[in-house]
Amino acid sequence: MHILQPKHTKLSEKEAQELINKLNISKSQLPKIILNDVGLPENCNIGDVIKIERIEGEKINLYYRVVV
């Protein structure tokens, strides 16, 4: 992982389900990220939900993606 690359974290099934319920969407409505993306953790599989933490100044922005 490069120092400038945002932190990618795999959510557990429980966390992913809570996120989907909170946003009132389905997994297919989340933006996609390809399985062979170099930023993904090693243990990712298709259908996993990934949280991306991007630090911009003093603010941390969270983004969510589903692995395809």
PQR file of N, CA, C, O and H, with PARSE charges and radii, in Angstrom:
ATOM      1  N   MET A   1       0.845  -1.186   0.000 -0.4000 1.5000
ATOM      2  CA  MET A   1       0.000   0.000   0.000 -0.0000 2.0000
ATOM      3  C   MET A   1       0.885   1.241   0.000  0.5500 1.7000
ATOM      4  O   MET A   1       1.831   1.345   0.780 -0.5500 1.4000
ATOM      5  N   HIS A   2       0.568   2.160  -0.868 -0.4000 1.5000
ATOM      6  CA  HIS A   2       1.319   3.403  -0.977 -0.0000 2.0000
ATOM      7  C   HIS A   2       0.868   4.371   0.112  0.5500 1.7000
ATOM      8  O   HIS A   2      -0.280   4.321   0.554 -0.5500 1.4000
ATOM      9  H   HIS A   2      -0.201   2.076  -1.502  0.4000 1.0000
ATOM     10  N   ILE A   3       1.760   5.244   0.542 -0.4000 1.5000
ATOM     11  CA  ILE A   3       1.453   6.182   1.626 -0.0000 2.0000
ATOM     12  C   ILE A   3       0.323   7.154   1.252  0.5500 1.7000
ATOM     13  O   ILE A   3      -0.415   7.608   2.127 -0.5500 1.4000
ATOM     14  H   ILE A   3       2.693   5.285   0.183  0.4000 1.0000
ATOM     15  N   LEU A   4       0.187   7.471  -0.029 -0.4000 1.5000
ATOM     16  CA  LEU A   4      -0.856   8.400  -0.465 -0.0000 2.0000
ATOM     17  C   LEU A   4      -2.178   7.723  -0.792  0.5500 1.7000
ATOM     18  O   LEU A   4      -3.171   8.394  -1.071 -0.5500 1.4000
ATOM     19  H   LEU A   4       0.786   7.102  -0.739  0.4000 1.0000
ATOM     20  N   GLN A   5      -2.192   6.409  -0.761 -0.4000 1.5000
ATOM     21  CA  GLN A   5      -3.409   5.657  -1.086 -0.0000 2.0000
ATOM     22  C   GLN A   5      -4.371   5.675   0.103  0.5500 1.7000
ATOM     23  O   GLN A   5      -3.945   5.463   1.238 -0.5500 1.4000
ATOM     24  H   GLN A   5      -1.385   5.863  -0.535  0.4000 1.0000
ATOM     25  N   PRO A   6      -5.667   5.925  -0.140 -0.5600 1.5000
ATOM     26  CA  PRO A   6      -6.645   5.897   0.950  0.2800 2.0000
ATOM     27  C   PRO A   6      -6.738   4.501   1.567  0.5500 1.7000
ATOM     28  O   PRO A   6      -6.481   3.497   0.901 -0.5500 1.4000
ATOM     29  N   LYS A   7      -7.106   4.453   2.842 -0.4000 1.5000
ATOM     30  CA  LYS A   7      -7.223   3.176   3.552 -0.0000 2.0000
ATOM     31  C   LYS A   7      -8.483   2.448   3.084  0.5500 1.7000
ATOM     32  O   LYS A   7      -9.573   3.019   3.089 -0.5500 1.4000
ATOM     33  H   LYS A   7      -7.314   5.268   3.383  0.4000 1.0000
ATOM     34  N   HIS A   8      -8.327   1.176   2.676 -0.4000 1.5000
ATOM     35  CA  HIS A   8      -9.433   0.325   2.248 -0.0000 2.0000
ATOM     36  C   HIS A   8      -9.649  -0.739   3.329  0.5500 1.7000
ATOM     37  O   HIS A   8      -8.706  -1.426   3.722 -0.5500 1.4000
ATOM     38  H   HIS A   8      -7.441   0.713   2.671  0.4000 1.0000
ATOM     39  N   THR A   9     -10.877  -0.871   3.804 -0.4000 1.5000
ATOM     40  CA  THR A   9     -11.204  -1.835   4.842 -0.0000 2.0000
ATOM     41  C   THR A   9     -12.412  -2.659   4.414  0.5500 1.7000
ATOM     42  O   THR A   9     -13.411  -2.115   3.943 -0.5500 1.4000
ATOM     43  H   THR A   9     -11.643  -0.313   3.485  0.4000 1.0000
ATOM     44  N   LYS A  10     -12.313  -3.965   4.578 -0.4000 1.5000
ATOM     45  CA  LYS A  10     -13.436  -4.858   4.273 -0.0000 2.0000
ATOM     46  C   LYS A  10     -14.397  -4.841   5.454  0.5500 1.7000
ATOM     47  O   LYS A  10     -13.981  -5.031   6.597 -0.5500 1.4000
ATOM     48  H   LYS A  10     -11.501  -4.407   4.960  0.4000 1.0000
ATOM     49  N   LEU A  11     -15.684  -4.614   5.184 -0.4000 1.5000
ATOM     50  CA  LEU A  11     -16.699  -4.637   6.237 -0.0000 2.0000
ATOM     51  C   LEU A  11     -17.147  -6.073   6.495  0.5500 1.7000
ATOM     52  O   LEU A  11     -17.192  -6.894   5.579 -0.5500 1.4000
ATOM     53  H   LEU A  11     -16.023  -4.460   4.256  0.4000 1.0000
ATOM     54  N   SER A  12     -17.474  -6.363   7.738 -0.4000 1.5000
ATOM     55  CA  SER A  12     -18.039  -7.673   8.058 -0.0000 2.0000
ATOM     56  C   SER A  12     -19.459  -7.727   7.494  0.5500 1.7000
ATOM     57  O   SER A  12     -20.029  -6.696   7.136 -0.5500 1.4000
ATOM     58  H   SER A  12     -17.437  -5.696   8.482  0.4000 1.0000
ATOM     59  N   GLU A  13     -20.023  -8.921   7.418 -0.4000 1.5000
ATOM     60  CA  GLU A  13     -21.385  -9.069   6.892 -0.0000 2.0000
ATOM     61  C   GLU A  13     -22.381  -8.257   7.717  0.5500 1.7000
ATOM     62  O   GLU A  13     -23.299  -7.648   7.168 -0.5500 1.4000
ATOM     63  H   GLU A  13     -19.560  -9.759   7.709  0.4000 1.0000
ATOM     64  N   LYS A  14     -22.196  -8.253   9.032 -0.4000 1.5000
ATOM     65  CA  LYS A  14     -23.097  -7.502   9.912 -0.0000 2.0000
ATOM     66  C   LYS A  14     -22.986  -6.001   9.638  0.5500 1.7000
ATOM     67  O   LYS A  14     -24.003  -5.313   9.539 -0.5500 1.4000
ATOM     68  H   LYS A  14     -21.450  -8.747   9.477  0.4000 1.0000
ATOM     69  N   GLU A  15     -21.747  -5.486   9.514 -0.4000 1.5000
ATOM     70  CA  GLU A  15     -21.545  -4.066   9.235 -0.0000 2.0000
ATOM     71  C   GLU A  15     -22.111  -3.688   7.874  0.5500 1.7000
ATOM     72  O   GLU A  15     -22.723  -2.631   7.723 -0.5500 1.4000
ATOM     73  H   GLU A  15     -20.921  -6.044   9.594  0.4000 1.0000
ATOM     74  N   ALA A  16     -21.906  -4.553   6.882 -0.4000 1.5000
ATOM     75  CA  ALA A  16     -22.421  -4.294   5.542 -0.0000 2.0000
ATOM     76  C   ALA A  16     -23.948  -4.245   5.550  0.5500 1.7000
ATOM     77  O   ALA A  16     -24.545  -3.377   4.914 -0.5500 1.4000
ATOM     78  H   ALA A  16     -21.409  -5.412   7.005  0.4000 1.0000
ATOM     79  N   GLN A  17     -24.572  -5.166   6.259 -0.4000 1.5000
ATOM     80  CA  GLN A  17     -26.039  -5.195   6.334 -0.0000 2.0000
ATOM     81  C   GLN A  17     -26.567  -3.956   7.049  0.5500 1.7000
ATOM     82  O   GLN A  17     -27.587  -3.399   6.643 -0.5500 1.4000
ATOM     83  H   GLN A  17     -24.087  -5.872   6.775  0.4000 1.0000
ATOM     84  N   GLU A  18     -25.883  -3.515   8.113 -0.4000 1.5000
ATOM     85  CA  GLU A  18     -26.293  -2.291   8.817 -0.0000 2.0000
ATOM     86  C   GLU A  18     -26.195  -1.077   7.900  0.5500 1.7000
ATOM     87  O   GLU A  18     -27.075  -0.216   7.916 -0.5500 1.4000
ATOM     88  H   GLU A  18     -25.054  -3.967   8.442  0.4000 1.0000
ATOM     89  N   LEU A  19     -25.137  -1.002   7.104 -0.4000 1.5000
ATOM     90  CA  LEU A  19     -24.960   0.102   6.165 -0.0000 2.0000
ATOM     91  C   LEU A  19     -26.077   0.109   5.120  0.5500 1.7000
ATOM     92  O   LEU A  19     -26.658   1.155   4.830 -0.5500 1.4000
ATOM     93  H   LEU A  19     -24.422  -1.701   7.091  0.4000 1.0000
ATOM     94  N   ILE A  20     -26.366  -1.051   4.566 -0.4000 1.5000
ATOM     95  CA  ILE A  20     -27.408  -1.163   3.547 -0.0000 2.0000
ATOM     96  C   ILE A  20     -28.768  -0.787   4.117  0.5500 1.7000
ATOM     97  O   ILE A  20     -29.559  -0.120   3.450 -0.5500 1.4000
ATOM     98  H   ILE A  20     -25.893  -1.900   4.802  0.4000 1.0000
ATOM     99  N   ASN A  21     -29.045  -1.210   5.343 -0.4000 1.5000
ATOM    100  CA  ASN A  21     -30.308  -0.842   5.991 -0.0000 2.0000
ATOM    101  C   ASN A  21     -30.361   0.654   6.279  0.5500 1.7000
ATOM    102  O   ASN A  21     -31.401   1.286   6.094 -0.5500 1.4000
ATOM    103  H   ASN A  21     -28.403  -1.753   5.884  0.4000 1.0000
ATOM    104  N   LYS A  22     -29.242   1.225   6.731 -0.4000 1.5000
ATOM    105  CA  LYS A  22     -29.186   2.646   7.054 -0.0000 2.0000
ATOM    106  C   LYS A  22     -29.423   3.498   5.809  0.5500 1.7000
ATOM    107  O   LYS A  22     -30.147   4.492   5.864 -0.5500 1.4000
ATOM    108  H   LYS A  22     -28.397   0.712   6.882  0.4000 1.0000
ATOM    109  N   LEU A  23     -28.814   3.111   4.684 -0.4000 1.5000
ATOM    110  CA  LEU A  23     -28.953   3.867   3.442 -0.0000 2.0000
ATOM    111  C   LEU A  23     -30.214   3.502   2.667  0.5500 1.7000
ATOM    112  O   LEU A  23     -30.569   4.181   1.703 -0.5500 1.4000
ATOM    113  H   LEU A  23     -28.226   2.303   4.638  0.4000 1.0000
ATOM    114  N   ASN A  24     -30.894   2.429   3.085 -0.4000 1.5000
ATOM    115  CA  ASN A  24     -32.119   1.956   2.446 -0.0000 2.0000
ATOM    116  C   ASN A  24     -31.891   1.662   0.958  0.5500 1.7000
ATOM    117  O   ASN A  24     -32.641   2.117   0.095 -0.5500 1.4000
ATOM    118  H   ASN A  24     -30.605   1.878   3.868  0.4000 1.0000
ATOM    119  N   ILE A  25     -30.833   0.888   0.685 -0.4000 1.5000
ATOM    120  CA  ILE A  25     -30.482   0.501  -0.681 -0.0000 2.0000
ATOM    121  C   ILE A  25     -30.149  -0.981  -0.697  0.5500 1.7000
ATOM    122  O   ILE A  25     -30.164  -1.638   0.343 -0.5500 1.4000
ATOM    123  H   ILE A  25     -30.223   0.518   1.386  0.4000 1.0000
ATOM    124  N   SER A  26     -29.846  -1.511  -1.888 -0.4000 1.5000
ATOM    125  CA  SER A  26     -29.351  -2.880  -1.990 -0.0000 2.0000
ATOM    126  C   SER A  26     -27.865  -2.821  -2.343  0.5500 1.7000
ATOM    127  O   SER A  26     -27.358  -1.766  -2.726 -0.5500 1.4000
ATOM    128  H   SER A  26     -29.834  -0.977  -2.733  0.4000 1.0000
ATOM    129  N   LYS A  27     -27.170  -3.949  -2.214 -0.4000 1.5000
ATOM    130  CA  LYS A  27     -25.745  -3.998  -2.537 -0.0000 2.0000
ATOM    131  C   LYS A  27     -25.482  -3.595  -3.977  0.5500 1.7000
ATOM    132  O   LYS A  27     -24.467  -2.964  -4.272 -0.5500 1.4000
ATOM    133  H   LYS A  27     -27.581  -4.805  -1.903  0.4000 1.0000
ATOM    134  N   SER A  28     -26.388  -3.955  -4.873 -0.4000 1.5000
ATOM    135  CA  SER A  28     -26.191  -3.654  -6.288 -0.0000 2.0000
ATOM    136  C   SER A  28     -26.251  -2.160  -6.580  0.5500 1.7000
ATOM    137  O   SER A  28     -25.810  -1.728  -7.646 -0.5500 1.4000
ATOM    138  H   SER A  28     -27.212  -4.467  -4.633  0.4000 1.0000
ATOM    139  N   GLN A  29     -26.782  -1.368  -5.667 -0.4000 1.5000
ATOM    140  CA  GLN A  29     -26.874   0.072  -5.867 -0.0000 2.0000
ATOM    141  C   GLN A  29     -25.624   0.812  -5.396  0.5500 1.7000
ATOM    142  O   GLN A  29     -25.479   2.006  -5.660 -0.5500 1.4000
ATOM    143  H   GLN A  29     -27.140  -1.719  -4.802  0.4000 1.0000
ATOM    144  N   LEU A  30     -24.718   0.117  -4.701 -0.4000 1.5000
ATOM    145  CA  LEU A  30     -23.456   0.733  -4.297 -0.0000 2.0000
ATOM    146  C   LEU A  30     -22.536   0.843  -5.505  0.5500 1.7000
ATOM    147  O   LEU A  30     -22.628   0.032  -6.427 -0.5500 1.4000
ATOM    148  H   LEU A  30     -24.836  -0.852  -4.487  0.4000 1.0000
ATOM    149  N   PRO A  31     -21.645   1.843  -5.515 -0.5600 1.5000
ATOM    150  CA  PRO A  31     -20.652   1.913  -6.588  0.2800 2.0000
ATOM    151  C   PRO A  31     -19.779   0.660  -6.584  0.5500 1.7000
ATOM    152  O   PRO A  31     -19.631   0.005  -5.552 -0.5500 1.4000
ATOM    153  N   LYS A  32     -19.212   0.334  -7.721 -0.4000 1.5000
ATOM    154  CA  LYS A  32     -18.449  -0.917  -7.881 -0.0000 2.0000
ATOM    155  C   LYS A  32     -16.941  -0.659  -7.786  0.5500 1.7000
ATOM    156  O   LYS A  32     -16.460   0.437  -8.071 -0.5500 1.4000
ATOM    157  H   LYS A  32     -19.333   0.866  -8.560  0.4000 1.0000
ATOM    158  N   ILE A  33     -16.212  -1.702  -7.377 -0.4000 1.5000
ATOM    159  CA  ILE A  33     -14.755  -1.717  -7.420 -0.0000 2.0000
ATOM    160  C   ILE A  33     -14.356  -3.114  -7.905  0.5500 1.7000
ATOM    161  O   ILE A  33     -14.936  -4.113  -7.479 -0.5500 1.4000
ATOM    162  H   ILE A  33     -16.603  -2.593  -7.146  0.4000 1.0000
ATOM    163  N   ILE A  34     -13.370  -3.178  -8.790 -0.4000 1.5000
ATOM    164  CA  ILE A  34     -12.978  -4.445  -9.398 -0.0000 2.0000
ATOM    165  C   ILE A  34     -12.121  -5.259  -8.432  0.5500 1.7000
ATOM    166  O   ILE A  34     -11.302  -4.707  -7.697 -0.5500 1.4000
ATOM    167  H   ILE A  34     -12.899  -2.366  -9.136  0.4000 1.0000
ATOM    168  N   LEU A  35     -12.316  -6.571  -8.442 -0.4000 1.5000
ATOM    169  CA  LEU A  35     -11.638  -7.488  -7.525 -0.0000 2.0000
ATOM    170  C   LEU A  35     -10.124  -7.379  -7.586  0.5500 1.7000
ATOM    171  O   LEU A  35      -9.463  -7.536  -6.559 -0.5500 1.4000
ATOM    172  H   LEU A  35     -12.980  -7.020  -9.039  0.4000 1.0000
ATOM    173  N   ASN A  36      -9.555  -7.117  -8.749 -0.4000 1.5000
ATOM    174  CA  ASN A  36      -8.097  -7.062  -8.847 -0.0000 2.0000
ATOM    175  C   ASN A  36      -7.537  -5.654  -8.632  0.5500 1.7000
ATOM    176  O   ASN A  36      -6.387  -5.398  -8.989 -0.5500 1.4000
ATOM    177  H   ASN A  36     -10.092  -6.989  -9.583  0.4000 1.0000
ATOM    178  N   ASP A  37      -8.326  -4.732  -8.055 -0.4000 1.5000
ATOM    179  CA  ASP A  37      -7.841  -3.399  -7.719 -0.0000 2.0000
ATOM    180  C   ASP A  37      -6.730  -3.532  -6.681  0.5500 1.7000
ATOM    181  O   ASP A  37      -6.875  -4.266  -5.704 -0.5500 1.4000
ATOM    182  H   ASP A  37      -9.260  -4.941  -7.766  0.4000 1.0000
ATOM    183  N   VAL A  38      -5.626  -2.828  -6.892 -0.4000 1.5000
ATOM    184  CA  VAL A  38      -4.458  -2.984  -6.011 -0.0000 2.0000
ATOM    185  C   VAL A  38      -4.692  -2.455  -4.599  0.5500 1.7000
ATOM    186  O   VAL A  38      -3.951  -2.819  -3.686 -0.5500 1.4000
ATOM    187  H   VAL A  38      -5.507  -2.232  -7.686  0.4000 1.0000
ATOM    188  N   GLY A  39      -5.693  -1.612  -4.395 -0.4000 1.5000
ATOM    189  CA  GLY A  39      -5.947  -1.057  -3.074 -0.0000 2.0000
ATOM    190  C   GLY A  39      -6.732  -1.965  -2.154  0.5500 1.7000
ATOM    191  O   GLY A  39      -6.801  -1.711  -0.951 -0.5500 1.4000
ATOM    192  H   GLY A  39      -6.295  -1.316  -5.136  0.4000 1.0000
ATOM    193  N   LEU A  40      -7.325  -3.020  -2.689 -0.4000 1.5000
ATOM    194  CA  LEU A  40      -8.166  -3.900  -1.877 -0.0000 2.0000
ATOM    195  C   LEU A  40      -7.339  -4.758  -0.930  0.5500 1.7000
ATOM    196  O   LEU A  40      -6.224  -5.160  -1.264 -0.5500 1.4000
ATOM    197  H   LEU A  40      -7.269  -3.227  -3.666  0.4000 1.0000
ATOM    198  N   PRO A  41      -7.885  -5.040   0.260 -0.5600 1.5000
ATOM    199  CA  PRO A  41      -7.225  -6.002   1.146  0.2800 2.0000
ATOM    200  C   PRO A  41      -7.157  -7.377   0.480  0.5500 1.7000
ATOM    201  O   PRO A  41      -7.941  -7.668  -0.424 -0.5500 1.4000
ATOM    202  N   GLU A  42      -6.232  -8.215   0.918 -0.4000 1.5000
ATOM    203  CA  GLU A  42      -5.984  -9.498   0.262 -0.0000 2.0000
ATOM    204  C   GLU A  42      -7.133 -10.498   0.348  0.5500 1.7000
ATOM    205  O   GLU A  42      -7.287 -11.328  -0.549 -0.5500 1.4000
ATOM    206  H   GLU A  42      -5.595  -7.979   1.652  0.4000 1.0000
ATOM    207  N   ASN A  43      -7.934 -10.439   1.395 -0.4000 1.5000
ATOM    208  CA  ASN A  43      -8.958 -11.465   1.619 -0.0000 2.0000
ATOM    209  C   ASN A  43     -10.328 -11.084   1.057  0.5500 1.7000
ATOM    210  O   ASN A  43     -11.341 -11.577   1.554 -0.5500 1.4000
ATOM    211  H   ASN A  43      -7.809  -9.765   2.123  0.4000 1.0000
ATOM    212  N   CYS A  44     -10.392 -10.229   0.044 -0.4000 1.5000
ATOM    213  CA  CYS A  44     -11.677  -9.793  -0.516 -0.0000 2.0000
ATOM    214  C   CYS A  44     -12.206 -10.774  -1.549  0.5500 1.7000
ATOM    215  O   CYS A  44     -11.445 -11.406  -2.282 -0.5500 1.4000
ATOM    216  H   CYS A  44      -9.569  -9.829  -0.360  0.4000 1.0000
ATOM    217  N   ASN A  45     -13.514 -10.885  -1.589 -0.4000 1.5000
ATOM    218  CA  ASN A  45     -14.209 -11.721  -2.558 -0.0000 2.0000
ATOM    219  C   ASN A  45     -15.294 -10.899  -3.233  0.5500 1.7000
ATOM    220  O   ASN A  45     -15.641  -9.814  -2.767 -0.5500 1.4000
ATOM    221  H   ASN A  45     -14.132 -10.372  -0.994  0.4000 1.0000
ATOM    222  N   ILE A  46     -15.824 -11.415  -4.324 -0.4000 1.5000
ATOM    223  CA  ILE A  46     -16.913 -10.746  -5.022 -0.0000 2.0000
ATOM    224  C   ILE A  46     -18.115 -10.640  -4.082  0.5500 1.7000
ATOM    225  O   ILE A  46     -18.493 -11.617  -3.435 -0.5500 1.4000
ATOM    226  H   ILE A  46     -15.541 -12.297  -4.703  0.4000 1.0000
ATOM    227  N   GLY A  47     -18.713  -9.445  -4.013 -0.4000 1.5000
ATOM    228  CA  GLY A  47     -19.873  -9.211  -3.165 -0.0000 2.0000
ATOM    229  C   GLY A  47     -19.535  -8.569  -1.825  0.5500 1.7000
ATOM    230  O   GLY A  47     -20.437  -8.148  -1.102 -0.5500 1.4000
ATOM    231  H   GLY A  47     -18.406  -8.652  -4.539  0.4000 1.0000
ATOM    232  N   ASP A  48     -18.247  -8.487  -1.479 -0.4000 1.5000
ATOM    233  CA  ASP A  48     -17.850  -7.838  -0.223 -0.0000 2.0000
ATOM    234  C   ASP A  48     -18.036  -6.330  -0.343  0.5500 1.7000
ATOM    235  O   ASP A  48     -17.935  -5.766  -1.432 -0.5500 1.4000
ATOM    236  H   ASP A  48     -17.514  -8.830  -2.067  0.4000 1.0000
ATOM    237  N   VAL A  49     -18.309  -5.683   0.794 -0.4000 1.5000
ATOM    238  CA  VAL A  49     -18.444  -4.230   0.829 -0.0000 2.0000
ATOM    239  C   VAL A  49     -17.160  -3.660   1.432  0.5500 1.7000
ATOM    240  O   VAL A  49     -16.687  -4.119   2.471 -0.5500 1.4000
ATOM    241  H   VAL A  49     -18.391  -6.142   1.679  0.4000 1.0000
ATOM    242  N   ILE A  50     -16.611  -2.650   0.758 -0.4000 1.5000
ATOM    243  CA  ILE A  50     -15.357  -2.037   1.151 -0.0000 2.0000
ATOM    244  C   ILE A  50     -15.610  -0.609   1.602  0.5500 1.7000
ATOM    245  O   ILE A  50     -16.349   0.134   0.958 -0.5500 1.4000
ATOM    246  H   ILE A  50     -16.996  -2.277  -0.086  0.4000 1.0000
ATOM    247  N   LYS A  51     -14.982  -0.224   2.730 -0.4000 1.5000
ATOM    248  CA  LYS A  51     -15.037   1.159   3.206 -0.0000 2.0000
ATOM    249  C   LYS A  51     -13.707   1.812   2.859  0.5500 1.7000
ATOM    250  O   LYS A  51     -12.644   1.279   3.178 -0.5500 1.4000
ATOM    251  H   LYS A  51     -14.381  -0.828   3.254  0.4000 1.0000
ATOM    252  N   ILE A  52     -13.768   2.964   2.208 -0.4000 1.5000
ATOM    253  CA  ILE A  52     -12.568   3.702   1.827 -0.0000 2.0000
ATOM    254  C   ILE A  52     -12.545   4.991   2.642  0.5500 1.7000
ATOM    255  O   ILE A  52     -13.489   5.780   2.607 -0.5500 1.4000
ATOM    256  H   ILE A  52     -14.631   3.397   1.949  0.4000 1.0000
ATOM    257  N   GLU A  53     -11.444   5.195   3.381 -0.4000 1.5000
ATOM    258  CA  GLU A  53     -11.280   6.387   4.207 -0.0000 2.0000
ATOM    259  C   GLU A  53     -10.275   7.314   3.540  0.5500 1.7000
ATOM    260  O   GLU A  53      -9.090   6.993   3.455 -0.5500 1.4000
ATOM    261  H   GLU A  53     -10.676   4.555   3.410  0.4000 1.0000
ATOM    262  N   ARG A  54     -10.741   8.451   3.071 -0.4000 1.5000
ATOM    263  CA  ARG A  54      -9.877   9.431   2.414 -0.0000 2.0000
ATOM    264  C   ARG A  54      -9.763  10.651   3.318  0.5500 1.7000
ATOM    265  O   ARG A  54     -10.771  11.265   3.667 -0.5500 1.4000
ATOM    266  H   ARG A  54     -11.704   8.712   3.140  0.4000 1.0000
ATOM    267  N   ILE A  55      -8.537  11.004   3.698 -0.4000 1.5000
ATOM    268  CA  ILE A  55      -8.288  12.161   4.558 -0.0000 2.0000
ATOM    269  C   ILE A  55      -8.029  13.371   3.673  0.5500 1.7000
ATOM    270  O   ILE A  55      -7.111  13.374   2.853 -0.5500 1.4000
ATOM    271  H   ILE A  55      -7.718  10.505   3.414  0.4000 1.0000
ATOM    272  N   GLU A  56      -8.851  14.395   3.854 -0.4000 1.5000
ATOM    273  CA  GLU A  56      -8.708  15.639   3.109 -0.0000 2.0000
ATOM    274  C   GLU A  56      -8.642  16.780   4.122  0.5500 1.7000
ATOM    275  O   GLU A  56      -9.663  17.224   4.646 -0.5500 1.4000
ATOM    276  H   GLU A  56      -9.597  14.392   4.521  0.4000 1.0000
ATOM    277  N   GLY A  57      -7.429  17.240   4.385 -0.4000 1.5000
ATOM    278  CA  GLY A  57      -7.227  18.251   5.419 -0.0000 2.0000
ATOM    279  C   GLY A  57      -7.431  17.615   6.782  0.5500 1.7000
ATOM    280  O   GLY A  57      -6.775  16.627   7.113 -0.5500 1.4000
ATOM    281  H   GLY A  57      -6.599  16.878   3.960  0.4000 1.0000
ATOM    282  N   GLU A  58      -8.322  18.165   7.562 -0.4000 1.5000
ATOM    283  CA  GLU A  58      -8.642  17.598   8.874 -0.0000 2.0000
ATOM    284  C   GLU A  58      -9.917  16.768   8.842  0.5500 1.7000
ATOM    285  O   GLU A  58     -10.362  16.274   9.878 -0.5500 1.4000
ATOM    286  H   GLU A  58      -8.855  18.968   7.293  0.4000 1.0000
ATOM    287  N   LYS A  59     -10.503  16.611   7.671 -0.4000 1.5000
ATOM    288  CA  LYS A  59     -11.766  15.889   7.523 -0.0000 2.0000
ATOM    289  C   LYS A  59     -11.513  14.503   6.926  0.5500 1.7000
ATOM    290  O   LYS A  59     -10.697  14.348   6.017 -0.5500 1.4000
ATOM    291  H   LYS A  59     -10.142  17.012   6.829  0.4000 1.0000
ATOM    292  N   ILE A  60     -12.219  13.504   7.446 -0.4000 1.5000
ATOM    293  CA  ILE A  60     -12.142  12.157   6.897 -0.0000 2.0000
ATOM    294  C   ILE A  60     -13.443  11.869   6.151  0.5500 1.7000
ATOM    295  O   ILE A  60     -14.524  11.877   6.740 -0.5500 1.4000
ATOM    296  H   ILE A  60     -12.882  13.629   8.184  0.4000 1.0000
ATOM    297  N   ASN A  61     -13.322  11.615   4.850 -0.4000 1.5000
ATOM    298  CA  ASN A  61     -14.482  11.273   4.025 -0.0000 2.0000
ATOM    299  C   ASN A  61     -14.551   9.764   3.864  0.5500 1.7000
ATOM    300  O   ASN A  61     -13.541   9.112   3.598 -0.5500 1.4000
ATOM    301  H   ASN A  61     -12.444  11.609   4.372  0.4000 1.0000
ATOM    302  N   LEU A  62     -15.748   9.212   4.027 -0.4000 1.5000
ATOM    303  CA  LEU A  62     -15.954   7.768   3.874 -0.0000 2.0000
ATOM    304  C   LEU A  62     -16.688   7.494   2.571  0.5500 1.7000
ATOM    305  O   LEU A  62     -17.652   8.178   2.225 -0.5500 1.4000
ATOM    306  H   LEU A  62     -16.568   9.742   4.242  0.4000 1.0000
ATOM    307  N   TYR A  63     -16.209   6.474   1.851 -0.4000 1.5000
ATOM    308  CA  TYR A  63     -16.826   6.022   0.614 -0.0000 2.0000
ATOM    309  C   TYR A  63     -17.021   4.512   0.735  0.5500 1.7000
ATOM    310  O   TYR A  63     -16.230   3.830   1.387 -0.5500 1.4000
ATOM    311  H   TYR A  63     -15.427   5.919   2.132  0.4000 1.0000
ATOM    312  N   TYR A  64     -18.052   4.004   0.117 -0.4000 1.5000
ATOM    313  CA  TYR A  64     -18.337   2.570   0.159 -0.0000 2.0000
ATOM    314  C   TYR A  64     -18.419   2.035  -1.261  0.5500 1.7000
ATOM    315  O   TYR A  64     -18.951   2.694  -2.154 -0.5500 1.4000
ATOM    316  H   TYR A  64     -18.694   4.558  -0.413  0.4000 1.0000
ATOM    317  N   ARG A  65     -17.887   0.833  -1.460 -0.4000 1.5000
ATOM    318  CA  ARG A  65     -17.896   0.169  -2.759 -0.0000 2.0000
ATOM    319  C   ARG A  65     -18.215  -1.304  -2.557  0.5500 1.7000
ATOM    320  O   ARG A  65     -17.949  -1.863  -1.493 -0.5500 1.4000
ATOM    321  H   ARG A  65     -17.454   0.298  -0.734  0.4000 1.0000
ATOM    322  N   VAL A  66     -18.779  -1.927  -3.574 -0.4000 1.5000
ATOM    323  CA  VAL A  66     -19.002  -3.371  -3.568 -0.0000 2.0000
ATOM    324  C   VAL A  66     -18.056  -3.980  -4.586  0.5500 1.7000
ATOM    325  O   VAL A  66     -17.876  -3.445  -5.680 -0.5500 1.4000
ATOM    326  H   VAL A  66     -18.995  -1.473  -4.438  0.4000 1.0000
ATOM    327  N   VAL A  67     -17.453  -5.101  -4.220 -0.4000 1.5000
ATOM    328  CA  VAL A  67     -16.462  -5.766  -5.073 -0.0000 2.0000
ATOM    329  C   VAL A  67     -17.192  -6.567  -6.149  0.5500 1.7000
ATOM    330  O   VAL A  67     -18.094  -7.355  -5.863 -0.5500 1.4000
ATOM    331  H   VAL A  67     -17.598  -5.535  -3.331  0.4000 1.0000
ATOM    332  N   VAL A  68     -16.771  -6.341  -7.402 -0.4000 1.5000
ATOM    333  CA  VAL A  68     -17.332  -7.098  -8.534 -0.0000 2.0000
ATOM    334  C   VAL A  68     -16.222  -7.815  -9.266  0.5500 1.7000
ATOM    335  O   VAL A  68     -16.479  -8.508 -10.250 -0.5500 1.4000
ATOM    336  H   VAL A  68     -16.038  -5.701  -7.635  0.4000 1.0000
TER
END
